[in-house]
Amino acid sequence: MGENMATQEEYNTYIESDEWKERCRRFIKEVGECEECSSKENLTCHHIKYKNLGKEEREDVEVLCEECHKDKHKYDKYKKRLRKRFVGGQDPSLDKLKEEAKELADLEEKDPDAFWHKQKIRKRKSQWKPDYSGTH
């Protein structure tokens, strides 16, 4: 697959394939725990790089528990959106991104209406447009 993989549909098909599931099982067995929190429960694989899709090496994925995997996706989506708002290479620090992402994720979980209201206000102020295309 590699760089020839062009569509989300092809990616989704691959993620559901026996080939990927077996490869992921091998990575989980090799690592043995979540690389974020050290949990040994409900482990899964998260792509760090997509260049070798279909022939992933260990450095292309990280093993995460389901909870950390969910958080990683929230953070990745937020980071992409936030970076679009910064001009001239003024990229915020990773710590700042993590802090803001966690605050928004907590708000979204506790009070979805307040979360979306905050997003609408931010959109008006910065012409921010949400990116709902998920990555895995």
C-alpha positions as CSV (number, residue, x, y, z in Angstrom):
1,M,0.0,0.0,0.0
2,G,2.5,2.6,1.2
3,E,2.3,5.9,-0.6
4,N,-0.1,4.6,-3.2
5,M,-2.9,4.5,-0.7
6,A,-5.0,7.5,-1.6
7,T,-8.4,7.3,0.0
8,Q,-9.9,7.0,3.4
9,E,-12.0,4.1,2.1
10,E,-8.9,2.1,1.3
11,Y,-7.4,3.0,4.6
12,N,-10.5,1.8,6.5
13,T,-10.6,-1.4,4.5
14,Y,-6.9,-2.0,5.4
15,I,-7.5,-1.3,9.1
16,E,-10.3,-4.0,9.1
17,S,-8.1,-6.5,7.3
18,D,-6.7,-9.7,8.8
19,E,-3.2,-8.5,7.7
20,W,-3.4,-5.4,9.8
21,K,-5.0,-7.2,12.8
22,E,-2.2,-9.8,12.8
23,R,0.5,-7.1,12.5
24,C,-1.1,-5.2,15.3
25,R,-1.3,-8.3,17.5
26,R,2.5,-8.8,16.9
27,F,3.2,-5.2,18.0
28,I,1.1,-5.6,21.1
29,K,2.8,-8.8,22.0
30,E,6.2,-7.2,21.5
31,V,5.5,-4.1,23.6
32,G,3.1,-5.6,26.1
33,E,1.7,-2.4,27.5
34,C,0.3,1.0,26.7
35,E,3.2,3.3,25.7
36,E,1.4,6.2,27.4
37,C,0.1,4.9,30.7
38,S,1.6,1.3,31.0
39,S,-1.9,-0.3,31.2
40,K,-1.9,-3.9,30.0
41,E,-5.7,-3.9,29.3
42,N,-7.5,-3.3,26.0
43,L,-4.4,-2.6,23.9
44,T,-4.6,-1.5,20.3
45,C,-2.2,0.0,17.7
46,H,-2.1,3.7,16.6
47,H,-0.3,4.8,13.5
48,I,2.4,7.4,14.0
49,K,3.5,7.4,10.4
50,Y,1.5,6.3,7.3
51,K,4.4,6.1,4.9
52,N,4.7,2.4,5.3
53,L,1.0,1.6,5.5
54,G,0.6,-2.1,4.6
55,K,4.1,-2.9,5.7
56,E,4.4,-1.1,9.0
57,E,7.6,-1.4,11.1
58,R,7.6,-1.0,14.8
59,E,8.6,2.7,14.6
60,D,5.4,3.4,12.5
61,V,3.0,2.6,15.3
62,E,2.6,2.9,19.0
63,V,0.7,0.5,21.3
64,L,-2.0,2.3,23.3
65,C,-4.8,1.2,25.6
66,E,-8.3,2.2,24.3
67,E,-8.5,5.2,26.6
68,C,-5.1,6.6,25.5
69,H,-6.0,5.9,21.9
70,K,-9.2,7.8,22.2
71,D,-7.3,10.7,23.8
72,K,-4.6,10.6,21.2
73,H,-7.2,11.1,18.4
74,K,-8.8,14.0,20.2
75,Y,-5.4,15.6,20.7
76,D,-4.3,15.0,17.1
77,K,-7.5,16.5,15.7
78,Y,-7.3,19.5,18.0
79,K,-3.6,20.0,17.2
80,K,-4.3,20.1,13.5
81,R,-7.0,22.7,13.9
82,L,-5.0,24.8,16.3
83,R,-2.0,24.9,14.0
84,K,-4.2,26.3,11.2
85,R,-4.8,29.3,13.4
86,F,-1.2,30.3,13.8
87,V,0.5,32.3,11.1
88,G,4.2,32.8,10.3
89,G,5.5,29.7,11.9
90,Q,4.4,30.8,15.4
91,D,3.6,27.3,16.5
92,P,2.6,27.0,20.2
93,S,4.5,24.7,22.5
94,L,3.6,21.1,22.7
95,D,2.7,21.6,26.4
96,K,0.4,24.4,25.5
97,L,-1.3,22.3,22.8
98,K,-1.8,19.4,25.3
99,E,-3.2,21.7,27.9
100,E,-5.7,23.3,25.6
101,A,-6.6,20.0,24.0
102,K,-7.3,18.5,27.4
103,E,-9.4,21.5,28.5
104,L,-11.5,21.2,25.4
105,A,-11.8,17.4,25.6
106,D,-12.9,17.7,29.3
107,L,-15.4,20.5,28.4
108,E,-16.8,18.4,25.4
109,E,-17.3,15.4,27.7
110,K,-18.9,17.4,30.6
111,D,-20.9,19.9,28.7
112,P,-21.2,19.4,24.9
113,D,-23.4,22.5,24.4
114,A,-20.8,24.7,26.1
115,F,-18.0,23.1,24.0
116,W,-19.8,23.8,20.7
117,H,-20.7,27.3,21.8
118,K,-17.0,27.9,22.6
119,Q,-16.0,26.5,19.2
120,K,-18.6,28.8,17.4
121,I,-17.1,31.8,19.2
122,R,-13.6,30.8,18.2
123,K,-14.6,30.2,14.6
124,R,-16.1,33.7,14.4
125,K,-12.9,35.3,15.9
126,S,-10.4,33.4,13.8
127,Q,-12.3,32.0,10.8
128,W,-11.4,28.6,12.1
129,K,-12.9,25.8,10.2
130,P,-13.2,22.4,11.9
131,D,-11.5,19.4,10.3
132,Y,-13.6,16.4,10.8
133,S,-11.5,14.0,8.8
134,G,-10.3,11.5,11.3
135,T,-6.9,9.8,11.2
136,H,-6.0,6.5,12.8
